[in-house]
Amino acid sequence: MKIVSYRRGRKTVRNNQAIVQLDNVKNAQEAKAFIGRKVRIDFPSTYIIGVITKVHGRNGKVVVRFRRGLPGQSINKEIKFVN
């Protein structure tokens, strides 16, 4: 799984919500199965936990809401599921 972008509008950027492309998921129906799962992004000194909240579009992307804002270095970074 990889973070594609922040969730954003025309004039606002929500840096505690990210759009994530799931591996081997090609449509919205497959992506719905992952809603509610927890994910984690690791940094050298810490990590941030988030929850998949909804589907974004029709190509298998989802919106993940994190507990705190993400830094800019998190774009295009790998994340993984929390057991």
N, C-alpha and C positions, 0 to 999 in steps of 0.2 A: 504494500500500500504506500502511496506517495501523496504528500500534500501538494495540490495543484495551485491553490490560491487562497486568499482570505475570502470570506463571504463579504460582498460589498455591493453598494449601490452606486449611483452616479456621483454622489458627493460624499458618501460616508464609507468608511472601512471598519469592519468589525474584526478586530485583531484577536478576539477570543473565539472566533468561529472560523473554521477552515473547510474548504472543499477538498475532498479526498477521493482519488481514483483507486478503487479496489482492484486487487489482482484477480484476473480470470472472471470478471463480472462484466457482462456486455449490455445489460438492459436494466430498466427500473424494477422489473418484477424480481430479478435475482438480488438486487440491492436491498429491497425491502426486508429480506430475511436477516439483515445485519443491524436493523434498527434496535437500539437499546444496548448494544455491545459496548464495552469499555475498550479504549485504546490508550496507548502510551507513546509519547515521543521522548527520546533520550537525548540528553545533552551531556557534555563532559562532566559537569559537576552536579546535575540535578535531572529531574524528569517532570513532565506535565501530563496529567491524566485527563482524558476527555470521554464523551459519550456520543455515539452516533445518534443523531436526532431525526433526520429525515433524508429523503432521496432528493438529489439535485439533478434535474434534467432527465433524459431518457437513455443515457449512455453508461450507466453504472456508477455514477459519482454519488457521493453522499455528503451531508453536512455534519461536521463534528463540532460540538460545543465543548471548549476546554474550560477548566476551572479558573484560569487566569490568561492574560494576553500572551500571544506568541511573539517571539522576536522575528525579525525579518530573515534571519538565517534559517528559519524552519521551512521556508518555501523550497519545494523539491526534495525534502528530506523524508526518509523512510520512517514509518510508524509501525507499531505492532499491537496485536490484541493482548489484553490483560486477562489472565485466566481467573 
